[in-house]
Amino acid sequence: MKKVLATLTVLSMLMFGSATVMAQQADEQTAAQTEQVTTAAAEQAAPAVVEEAAEEAGGMVALHKTLKTKFIEGGAGFMALTLLTLVFGLALCIERIIYLSLSKTNTQALLKKVEDALNNGGIEAAKEVCRNTRGPVASIFYQGLDRYDEGVDVVEKTVASYGGVQMGLLEKNLSWISLFISIAPSLGFLGTIIGMIEAFDKIQQVGDISATVVAGGIKVALLTTLLGLVIAVVLQLFYNYILSLIEGLVNEMEDSSISLLDLVVEYNKKNGK
């Protein structure tokens, strides 16, 4: 009986081992087939990807060459002068956008902190909160609270006056941006006049009107005008965006200033003043 059981056990182990080996071989064959299919698909897709990347790179190179050619044809010196308006204008726009973005303050959170500071620590605690908060709203709050001892009327006048100061800081350099917006198309039109003068000079020298003679001067005129108008449009978009940021900040300043005066009046009532 024991021999029969041993024999059955050995046969079972052999059958299990054979099944395991066959399953592993099947898995390996399936993996190999999958890898072959994947490799074939990748090999088929690779040329398309490479071709697409090459087309994109070629398109960028062609665009760069076209812009460079047109820049030279328009007169490198005059086109460079017009392009400087874009460089300086964009520099000022980026500076304003960064400044205005950093000037944004969560006015509701600031008012809550100031109210808690007034209730718990008085005016000095509220001033400390404003001193440690960045932005024009906090600066206005600090200036108003700093003159609390002189009365609520003085606080109100101080807030209004210092609000005007902060508004001036927000609008800093906007006049220069608007100047470059005006100068860019003006330089373009100036290039138009220069190009037309060159065209008429060539006509006078040749003594006859022909498309070949006139084409060079007209091309210079059109290219400089085009560059000036494009620069003006780009700077105008940035300028309007900056104005929208300033309007939002000014509205926050005015609304929060009224809320600050309400907090000061309430603080006076609690302290019997």
C-alpha positions as CSV (number, residue, x, y, z in Angstrom):
1,M,0.0,0.0,0.0
2,K,2.8,2.4,0.9
3,K,4.5,1.6,-2.4
4,V,1.3,2.4,-4.3
5,L,1.0,5.7,-2.5
6,A,4.6,6.6,-3.1
7,T,4.2,5.7,-6.8
8,L,1.1,7.9,-7.1
9,T,2.9,10.8,-5.3
10,V,5.8,10.6,-7.7
11,L,3.5,10.5,-10.7
12,S,1.6,13.5,-9.4
13,M,4.8,15.5,-8.9
14,L,6.0,14.6,-12.4
15,M,2.7,15.6,-14.0
16,F,2.6,18.9,-12.0
17,G,6.2,19.6,-13.1
18,S,5.4,18.9,-16.7
19,A,2.4,21.2,-16.6
20,T,4.4,24.0,-15.0
21,V,7.2,23.6,-17.7
22,M,4.6,23.7,-20.5
23,A,2.9,26.8,-19.0
24,Q,6.3,28.6,-18.8
25,Q,7.1,27.7,-22.3
26,A,3.6,28.9,-23.5
27,D,4.2,32.2,-21.6
28,E,7.6,32.6,-23.1
29,Q,6.2,32.0,-26.6
30,T,3.4,34.5,-26.0
31,A,5.9,37.1,-24.7
32,A,8.2,36.6,-27.7
33,Q,5.3,37.0,-30.1
34,T,4.1,40.1,-28.3
35,E,7.6,41.6,-28.4
36,Q,7.9,40.8,-32.1
37,V,4.6,42.5,-32.8
38,T,5.6,45.5,-30.6
39,T,9.0,45.8,-32.3
40,A,7.4,45.6,-35.8
41,A,4.9,48.3,-34.9
42,A,7.6,50.5,-33.4
43,E,9.7,50.0,-36.5
44,Q,6.8,50.9,-38.7
45,A,5.9,54.0,-36.5
46,A,9.5,55.2,-36.1
47,P,9.9,56.4,-39.7
48,A,6.7,58.4,-39.4
49,V,7.7,60.0,-36.2
50,V,11.1,60.9,-37.5
51,E,9.6,62.2,-40.7
52,E,7.1,64.3,-38.7
53,A,9.9,65.7,-36.5
54,A,12.0,66.5,-39.5
55,E,9.1,68.3,-41.1
56,E,8.6,70.4,-38.0
57,A,12.3,71.2,-37.7
58,G,12.4,72.1,-41.4
59,G,9.4,74.3,-41.1
60,M,11.0,76.2,-38.2
61,V,14.2,76.6,-40.1
62,A,12.3,77.8,-43.2
63,L,10.3,80.3,-41.1
64,H,13.5,81.6,-39.5
65,K,15.2,82.1,-42.9
66,T,12.1,83.8,-44.2
67,L,11.9,86.3,-41.3
68,K,15.7,86.9,-41.6
69,T,15.4,87.6,-45.3
70,K,12.5,90.0,-44.9
71,F,14.2,91.7,-42.1
72,I,17.3,92.4,-44.3
73,E,15.1,93.4,-47.2
74,G,13.3,95.9,-45.1
75,G,16.6,97.6,-44.3
76,A,18.5,96.0,-41.4
77,G,19.3,99.3,-39.7
78,F,15.8,100.7,-39.8
79,M,14.1,97.4,-39.0
80,A,16.4,97.0,-36.0
81,L,15.5,100.5,-34.7
82,T,11.8,99.6,-35.0
83,L,12.5,96.2,-33.3
84,L,14.1,98.0,-30.3
85,T,10.7,99.5,-29.5
86,L,9.4,95.9,-29.0
87,V,12.3,94.9,-26.8
88,F,12.0,97.9,-24.5
89,G,8.2,97.8,-24.5
90,L,8.1,94.1,-23.6
91,A,10.7,94.6,-20.9
92,L,8.5,97.3,-19.3
93,C,5.4,95.2,-19.7
94,I,7.0,92.1,-18.0
95,E,8.2,94.3,-15.2
96,R,4.7,95.7,-14.6
97,I,3.1,92.3,-14.8
98,I,5.5,90.9,-12.2
99,Y,5.1,93.9,-9.9
100,L,1.3,93.8,-10.1
101,S,1.1,90.0,-9.6
102,L,3.2,90.4,-6.4
103,S,1.0,93.2,-5.3
104,K,-2.1,91.1,-5.1
105,T,-3.3,90.4,-1.6
106,N,-6.1,88.3,-0.1
107,T,-8.0,91.3,1.3
108,Q,-10.6,89.2,3.1
109,A,-7.9,87.3,5.0
110,L,-6.0,90.5,5.7
111,L,-9.2,92.2,7.1
112,K,-9.8,89.2,9.3
113,K,-6.3,89.3,10.7
114,V,-6.6,93.0,11.3
115,E,-9.9,92.6,13.0
116,D,-8.5,89.8,15.3
117,A,-5.5,91.9,16.0
118,L,-7.6,94.9,17.0
119,N,-9.7,92.8,19.3
120,N,-6.8,91.1,20.9
121,G,-3.9,93.4,20.8
122,G,-5.2,96.8,19.8
123,I,-3.8,99.2,17.2
124,E,-0.2,98.2,17.5
125,A,-1.0,94.6,16.9
126,A,-3.0,95.5,13.8
127,K,-0.1,97.7,12.5
128,E,2.3,94.8,13.0
129,V,0.0,92.6,10.9
130,C,0.0,95.2,8.1
131,R,3.7,95.7,8.4
132,N,4.3,92.0,7.8
133,T,1.9,91.8,4.8
134,R,3.0,92.6,1.3
135,G,1.0,94.7,-1.1
136,P,-0.6,98.2,-1.5
137,V,-3.7,97.3,0.5
138,A,-1.6,96.4,3.6
139,S,0.5,99.7,3.1
140,I,-2.7,101.7,3.0
141,F,-4.0,100.0,6.2
142,Y,-0.7,100.7,8.0
143,Q,-0.7,104.4,7.1
144,G,-4.3,104.8,8.3
145,L,-3.8,102.9,11.5
146,D,-0.6,104.8,12.2
147,R,-2.7,108.0,12.5
148,Y,-5.4,106.5,14.6
149,D,-4.6,108.7,17.6
150,E,-5.5,111.8,15.4
151,G,-9.1,110.7,14.9
152,V,-11.2,108.8,12.5
153,D,-11.5,111.7,10.1
154,V,-7.7,111.9,9.8
155,V,-7.6,108.1,9.3
156,E,-10.1,108.4,6.4
157,K,-8.1,111.3,4.8
158,T,-4.9,109.4,5.2
159,V,-6.3,106.3,3.6
160,A,-7.6,108.3,0.6
161,S,-4.4,110.2,0.2
162,Y,-2.1,107.2,0.4
163,G,-4.5,105.3,-1.9
164,G,-3.6,107.8,-4.6
165,V,0.1,107.3,-3.9
166,Q,-0.3,103.6,-4.3
167,M,-2.3,104.0,-7.5
168,G,0.6,106.1,-8.9
169,L,3.0,103.3,-8.1
170,L,0.8,100.8,-9.8
171,E,0.6,102.9,-12.9
172,K,4.4,103.5,-13.0
173,N,6.0,103.1,-16.5
174,L,2.6,102.9,-18.3
175,S,3.4,106.2,-20.0
176,W,6.6,104.7,-21.5
177,I,4.7,101.6,-22.7
178,S,2.1,103.8,-24.4
179,L,5.0,105.8,-25.9
180,F,6.5,102.7,-27.5
181,I,3.0,101.7,-28.8
182,S,2.9,105.0,-30.6
183,I,6.5,105.1,-31.8
184,A,6.4,101.6,-33.4
185,P,3.9,102.3,-36.1
186,S,5.3,105.8,-36.5
187,L,8.7,104.4,-37.3
188,G,7.0,102.0,-39.7
189,F,5.3,104.9,-41.5
190,L,8.6,106.7,-41.6
191,G,10.1,103.7,-43.3
192,T,7.2,103.8,-45.8
193,I,8.1,107.4,-46.7
194,I,11.8,106.6,-47.0
195,G,11.0,103.6,-49.2
196,M,8.8,105.6,-51.5
197,I,11.4,108.3,-51.7
198,E,14.0,105.7,-52.8
199,A,11.5,104.4,-55.3
200,F,11.0,107.9,-56.8
201,D,14.8,108.5,-56.8
202,K,15.3,105.3,-58.9
203,I,12.6,106.3,-61.3
204,Q,14.2,109.7,-61.7
205,Q,17.6,108.1,-62.3
206,V,16.3,105.6,-64.8
207,G,13.9,108.0,-66.5
208,D,11.2,105.5,-66.8
209,I,8.6,103.8,-64.6
210,S,8.9,100.0,-64.4
211,A,7.9,97.4,-61.8
212,T,11.5,96.3,-61.3
213,V,12.6,99.9,-60.5
214,V,9.8,100.6,-58.1
215,A,9.5,97.2,-56.4
216,G,12.6,97.6,-54.1
217,G,11.4,100.9,-52.6
218,I,7.8,99.7,-52.2
219,K,9.0,96.5,-50.5
220,V,11.0,98.4,-47.9
221,A,8.0,100.6,-47.3
222,L,5.6,97.7,-46.8
223,L,8.0,95.7,-44.6
224,T,8.8,98.5,-42.2
225,T,5.1,99.4,-41.9
226,L,4.2,95.8,-41.3
227,L,6.8,95.4,-38.5
228,G,5.7,98.6,-36.8
229,L,2.0,97.6,-36.8
230,V,2.7,94.1,-35.5
231,I,4.8,95.6,-32.6
232,A,2.1,98.1,-31.8
233,V,-0.6,95.3,-31.7
234,V,1.6,93.1,-29.4
235,L,2.4,95.9,-27.0
236,Q,-1.3,97.1,-27.0
237,L,-2.4,93.6,-25.9
238,F,0.1,93.7,-23.0
239,Y,-0.9,97.2,-22.1
240,N,-4.6,96.4,-21.9
241,Y,-3.9,93.3,-19.7
242,I,-1.8,95.5,-17.4
243,L,-4.7,98.0,-17.2
244,S,-7.1,95.2,-16.2
245,L,-4.7,94.1,-13.4
246,I,-4.5,97.7,-12.1
247,E,-8.3,98.1,-12.2
248,G,-8.7,95.0,-10.2
249,L,-6.2,96.1,-7.6
250,V,-7.7,99.6,-7.3
251,N,-11.2,98.1,-6.7
252,E,-9.7,96.0,-4.0
253,M,-8.0,99.0,-2.4
254,E,-11.2,101.1,-2.4
255,D,-13.4,98.3,-1.1
256,S,-10.9,97.2,1.6
257,S,-10.3,100.9,2.7
258,I,-14.0,101.2,3.5
259,S,-14.0,98.0,5.4
260,L,-11.0,99.3,7.4
261,L,-12.8,102.5,8.4
262,D,-15.7,100.3,9.6
263,L,-13.3,98.3,11.7
264,V,-11.8,101.5,13.2
265,V,-15.2,102.9,14.0
266,E,-16.3,99.7,15.7
267,Y,-13.0,99.6,17.6
268,N,-13.7,103.2,18.8
269,K,-17.2,102.2,20.1
270,K,-15.8,99.2,22.0
271,N,-13.2,101.5,23.7
272,G,-15.7,104.2,24.4
273,K,-14.1,106.9,22.1
